[in-house]
Amino acid sequence: MSARAKLLLAFLTVSTILGGASGVAILKMRSVNAMLNKLYERDLVGLSACKEANVSLIRIGRALGNVVLATDEAEMQGHRSRIGDYAKTLGENLAIVRDTTKDDEVKRLADEVEAGFAEFQSQANDAIQHSLASQQSEALEALQEGRATADALDNSMSALCSRKEALAKDSYVESDCAYASALWLVSTCVLGGVALSLAMGWLISRWLTKALLEVERIAQSLAGAAQQLSAASEELSSGAQEQASSLEETAASLEEITSTVQQNADNAQQANQLTAGAREVAEKGGAVTQQAVAGMSEINAASTKIADIITTIDEIAFQTNLLALNAAVEAARAGEQGRGFAVVAGEVRNLAQRSAGAAKEIKALIQDSVAKVGAGADLVNQSGSTLEEIVTSVKRVTDIVAEIAAASREQASGIEQVNRAVTQMDQVTQVNASQTEELSGTAESLAGQARHLQEVVAQFNLTKTSSVPVAAPRKKQTVAAGSARRQAPVRPAASDDFDLEGQVERELQTVGANDPFGSFEEF
């Protein structure tokens, strides 16, 4: 697995753990929230209603005693009214207790309380009636007879409240257990994620350190090889001195090419002048074309006026039709009295005169358009003459281009001589040039890459690093033309013993064997 894949796997694992822990935490929080809602809506509200029902029952008993003990009828009626209000509140709270629970025992106890209260209310009504009739002894006897019913009702109410308290306590214990479970699960996920992250970070750091140490060792080896290659390339560069003799032949050929190029330049100047004349003629043609366009625009304007006049004629014809219709109607209605018809006939005459005037205007505009079309035709003829002049100029330019082509053939002959001279140069220097280019390029590339590699590795604070300075690339010696026939120096024996290809192959094999990631290119 490559380093990139391992890093991505590490971060993906940590992100997955954190995401899973967050998801579990959210689910558990939702569960706890649901339990709290249940505790409030089902248990707390129901328990509060149960307590309120118990309080209402106590108030009913107190008000009933006040009715029996009261001596004034108005006071009795006031206590009796409050008993009704308390009974209504009791019924509403018992309904809330039923609606906020799914427990069958609670519903049974609520029904028992309601039935007992109905029986107690019947006995209390008897006592109230005796009190209103000023029969205090009978009222007290009625209360004494209903004491057993009141005690049973009180016991049922106490049992109902106790049951609601027990259910609320169970819900609280369930919520507390859910909270503890969520806390343990989330804590376990977070701690496991942190531990796994630390372990993967340590492993990745170890892999990277090992790889960088190996890279630095290879960079040091490449630096030494680059120094030897630089020395060898400088020795081979002396063979390029023999090229100077061939450059003399190249210079002679270049003189001939220069003469031909000068002739081509003169011809090009004449072609340029003729092109300028052709451009002036083209400009004249453009001006004439603009005049033709203007004439056509005027014709278009006249056509627009004709359209407007035709529209007027259409309107007049329409109105004439209406007036004629009105005249017919008037004639039918008038009978002997035809003065209205005379008026309509006069209007028809006026409209006919307007139609005649419009027709005359149309005729005049049409004649004007014909005249303008003739003028446009003349302009087009002038444009044709101008184009003939342009064609003549183009023919002259073509002749000049033919002369330029002849000069170009002479240039080709001179270039052929240059090619023969270059061929002679290539026969002398092809061996040394190829070796010099290859070794020089390899030396510079290796030196630059080695320096860059050491700089990159130096950015990591490795404990086992040891840097070897890389020699700067040596400048190539410039050979003067006068030393063209100087003999090249002989290579030292140390260079003959240097096996670059074998050393590079061994280094690459070492890299492949020691690469902890399996693919050093990915790193």
N, C-alpha and C positions, 0 to 999 in steps of 0.2 A: 504494500500500500504506500502511495506517495505521501510526502509531507503535507501537501495541500489537502489531500483527502483526510489525513489524520487530524489536521487542525480543524477542518470543517466538521469531522465526526465529533471532536471534543466539544466544540461550541454547540453543535446540534444536540449532543447528549445533555449538556448543562441546560440549554434552553428547554429541552423536553422535560427535564426534571422540574425546573422552575414552573413551566406551564402546567405540568401535572399537579404540582403542589398547589398552584393558584386555583386550578379547577376544582381540586378536592376541597380547598378552603371555601370556595364560593358555594359548592354544593352543601357543605356542612353548615355554612352560615344561613343558607336558605332553609335548611332543615330546622335549625334552631329558631329562625325567625317564624317559621310556620308553627312551631310548638308554642312560641310566645304568644302568637296571635290566638292559637287555640286556648291557651291558658287564660287569656283575657276575655275573649268572646264567649267561650263556653263555660269556664269555671268561675272567673272573677265576677263577670256580670250576673251569672246565675246565683252565685253565693250572695252577692249584694242584694239581689231581688228577694232571696230567701230571708235574709236578715230584715229587710224592709217589711216583708209579709209578717214576720214574727212581731215586729214593733207594732204593726197595724192591729194584730190580734190583741196585744197587750192594751193598746189604747181603746179598743172596743170594750174589753172587760172593765176598764176604768170608767169609761163613759156610761156603761150600763149600770154600774154601782151609783154613779152620780144621778142617774135618772130615778132610781129607786129612793135615794135619800133626799132628792129635791122636794121642796114644799110648794114651789111656785110652778104653775103650769107652763109659763113662758120659758123658765129655766129647763123644765123637762123637755120641751120641744127642741130647744137648742142642743141639748145633749143627744136627743134622738137623731137630729140632723147630722151631727158629727159621726154618730155610729154608722149612718148610711155612707158617709164619705170614706170612713175607715174601711168599711166592707168593700167598697169599690176599689180602693187602693190594694186591698188584700187580693182581690180577684186578678187585678192587672199584674201584680208581682208573681202570683202563681202561674199565670200564663207565660211570663218571661222565663220562669224556671223550667217550664215544659219545653219552650222553644229553644233554649240554649243547652240542651242535653240530649244525649242519645242513650243514656243509661235507663234501663227498664225499672230499676229499683227507685230511682228518683221520680220517674213518672208515676209509679204506684203510690209512693208516699205523698206526692202532690195531689193525686186523686183522693187519697184517704183524708188529707187535710181539708180538701174542698168538701167532701161528704160530711166530715165531722163538723165543719163550720156551718153547713146548711142545717144540720140538726140543732146545733147550739143556737143558731139564729132564730129557729122556730121557738125554742124555749125562752129565748130572750125577749121575743115579741110578746109572749104571754105575760112576762114580768112587767114589760113596758105598759101593756094595756091595763093591768091592775094598778100600776102607779098613776096612770092618767085618770083612773076612776077613784083615786084616793083610797085604794085598798092596799095599804102598806104591808099588812101582815101576809096577805095573799101573794103580794109581789116578792116578799122575802122568801116565802115557801117555794115559789117558782124558781127563784135563783138557787135555792138550796137543792131543788130537784135537778137542776142543770149543771151542778158542780161536777158530777161524774163525767158528763159529756165534755165539759171544759177541760178537765184533767186529761182525758183521752186525746182531745184536740191539741193540747199543749205538748203531750208526749209525741204525737205524730209530727208536729212542727219541729220539735227538737231533733227527732230522728232524721227529718228531711235536711235540716241544717248540718247535722253531723255527716250525713252522706255526701253533701256537696263539699264540705271541708275535706273529706277523705279523697274525693275525686280531684280536688285542686292540689292536694299534696302529692298525689300520684303523678299529675301532670308536671309539677315542679321537679320531682325526682327524675322523671323521664327527660326533661329539658336539661337538667344538670348532667345526666349521663351522656346525652348527645354532645354537650359542650366539651366534656372531658375527652370523649372519643375523637372529636374534631381536633382538639388541641394536640392530642397525642399523634394523630395521623399526620397533621400538617408539620408538626415539629420533626417527626421522623423523616418526612420527605425533604424538608429543608436541610436537616443535618446530613442526610445521605447525599444530597446534591452537593453540599459544600465539601464533604469528604471526597466524593468522586471527582469534583473539579480540582481539588488540590492534588489528588493522585495523578490525574491526566496531565495537569500542568507540570508536575515533576518529571513524568515520563517524557513529555515533549521537550522540556528543557534539556534533559539528558541526551535525547536523540540529536537535537540541534547542536549542542556543544560538541558531541563526537564528530558530527559531520563537518562542522566548521574547523575543527582541528585538522581533519584530513584535508580539507580544502586549502588550509594555510600551508600544509606540508607540500602539497602539489604546486602551489603558487611559488614556493621557494625553488622547487626544482625547475619550473618553467622559467624563472628569472635567470638561473644560471644558463639554461639552454639558449635563452634569448641573447645573452651576452656573446656566447660563442657564435651564434648565427650572425650577429651584427658584424663581428670581425671577419667572418668568411665572406659576407656580402661586400665588404669594402675591398677585399682582395680581388674578388671577381669583377668589380666595377672598373678596374684598370683596362680590361679588354675593350671597353667602349671607346678607347682613344683612337682605334683604327678607323672609326667612322669619319674622322675629319677629312681624310683624303677624298672620300666619296662626296662630301659636301661641295667641293669645288665644281664637279660636274653638275650638281644640282643647281648651283648658282648660275651657271651658264644657261641652263634651260629656263631658269626663272627670268633671265633677261629677255629671252625671246617671248615668253609669256607676257611680260610687262608691255612689250611693244604691241602685241596683239590686243591686249586689254585696253591700251590707249586708243587704238583705232576703234574698238567697240564703244569706247566712251564718247568719241567724236560723233559716231553715228547715232548714239543714244541722244546726244544733244540736239541733233537735227530732228530726230523723231519727237523730241520734247517740244520743239518749236512748232512743228506741224500739228502736234496734239493740241497746243494752245490755240492755233487758228481754228481747228475743228471745234474746239470748245466754244469759241466766239460764235461760229455759225450755229452751233446747237442752241446757244443762248438766244440768237435771233429767232430761231424756230420756236423756242419756248415763249418769246414775247408774242409772236403771231398766234400761237395756240391760246395764250391768255386772252387776246382780243376775240378770238372765236368763242371762247367760253363766255366772255362778257356779252357777245351778241346773243348767244343761246339763252343767257339769263334774261335779257330783255324780252326775247320771244316768250319765255316762260311767264314773265310778268303780264305780257299782253294776253296770254292764254288765260291767266287768272281773271283778268278783267272781263274777258269774254264769258267765263263761267258765271261771274256775278251778274252780267247783263242777262244771260240766259235764265238765271234764277228769277230776275225781275219779271221777265216775260212770262215765266211760269206762273208767278203770283198774279200778274195781270189777267192771264187767261183764266185762272181759277176764279178771280173776282168777277170777270166778265160772265162766266158761266152762272155764278150766283145771281148777278143782276138780271141776266136773261130769264132765269127761273122766277125771280121776283116779278119781272115784267109780265110773265105769263100768268102768275097768280093774280096780279093786279088787274090785268085785262079780264080775267074770269070773274073777278068780284065786281068790277066797275059797271060792267054792263054798258049802258049808254054814256056814263061819265068816264071818259078815258084820259082825264088829265094826269092821273098817277102814272099811267103807262107812258105818257109823253116825258115825264121826269126820268123814269127809268131808262127810256130810250136815249135821252141826253147823256146819262152817265155811261151808257154802253158806248156811245160815240167817243166820249173822252178817253175811255180805256182803250179804244181802238187806236186813237191818235198816239197814246203813249206806246202802244205796241209797235206802231210804225216807226216812232223815233228810236226805240230800242233796236229795231231791225237795221236802221241806218247806221247806228253806232257799231253794231256787230260787223256790218259790211266794211266800215272804215278800218276797224281793228284788224279784220282779216287781211285787207289790202296791205296794211302796215306790216303785218307778220310776214306776208309774202316778200315784201321788200327786204325785210331784215334777213330772211332766209337766203335771199340772193346775195346779200352782203356776206353772210356766213360762208356761202359757197366760194366767194372770191378769196376770203381769208384762208380757206382750206387749200385753194390752188397755190396761194403764196407759200403755205406750209410745205406743199409738195416741192416747190422750187428750192426751198431752203434745204429740204432733205436731200435733194440731188447734189447740192453743193457739199453737204456732209459726206455723201458717198464718195465724191471725188477726193475729198481730203483723206478719207479712209484708204483709198487706193494708194495715195502717195505714202501714207504711213506703212502700208504693206510692202512697198518697194524698199523703204528704209529697213524694215524688219528683215527682208531678204539679205540685204547687205550685212546686217548684224549676224545672220546665220552663217554667212561665208566667213566672217571674222571668227565666229565660234569654232568653225572647222579648223582654222589655223591654230586656235587655242588648244584644240584636242591634240593636234600634232605635237605642240610643245609639251603638253601634259604627258604624252607618251614617252618623250625623252626623259622627263622627270621620273617616270615609272621605271625606266631602264636603269637610271642612276640609283634609284632606291633599291632595285633588285640586287645591284652590285653591293650596296651597303649591307643588305640583308644576308648575302652569302658570307660576308666577312664576320658579321657580329651575331648571327642567329644563335650559336651555341652559348657564347658568353652572355648575350642579352637575356636569353630565357632563364639561365641559371641565376643571373643577377636579379632579375625581376622576382623570381620565385623566392629566392632566399631573402632578399631585402623586404619583400612584403611579409614573409613569414616572421622575420626577425622583428619588424616593427609591430606586427600584430601581436606576437607573443609578448613583447616587452610591454606594450600598452595594456594588454589583458592581464598580465601578471601584476602590473602596478595597480590597476583598477581592482583586481581581486584582493590584493593585500590591503588596499584602502577599505574595501567593503568588510573584509574580515576584521580589520582593526577597529571597526565600529562596535564590535561585540567584545565585551570585557572577558576574555578567556584567560584562565589561570595558567595554561600551559603553552601559550603562544610565544613564538620567537621570530622576530622579523628579520629578514635578510634584505638589505637595500638593493633595489633594482637599478641597474645603470641606465642612464638616460640614453635614448637612441642617438647614435653618432651621425653627424652630418655627412652627406655624400660629398666627396671631393669633386670640385669643378675642374675639368680638364681643359686646358687652353688649346687653341688650334695649332699653335706652333709645336706642341709636344705630341703630335699625332702618331709619330713613328717610334715613340719611346717604348722599350720592351717592358712588359708587365712583370712585376715581381713574383718570385716563386713563393707558394704557400708554405707556412711552417708545418713541421711534421705533426704538431699537436692537433691541427685541424683535421688531418687525415684520419686520426684515431677517434674522432668524435662521431658516434653513431646516433644521429638525431632521431631517425625513424624508429629504431629499436627502443630508445629511451622513452619516447612519447607513447609507444604501444604498451610498454611495461607500466607506465604511469596510469594509462587509461584502464588497464586490467586491474590495477590496484584500487582505483576508484570504484570500479564495478563490484569488486569483492567486498570492500569496506563500507559501501553506501548503506547506512542503516535504514533508509527509506525505500530501498529497492529501485528507485528511479531518481538519480541525482539531477536529471534535467528538470524535473518538476520543482525541486528545491531551488 
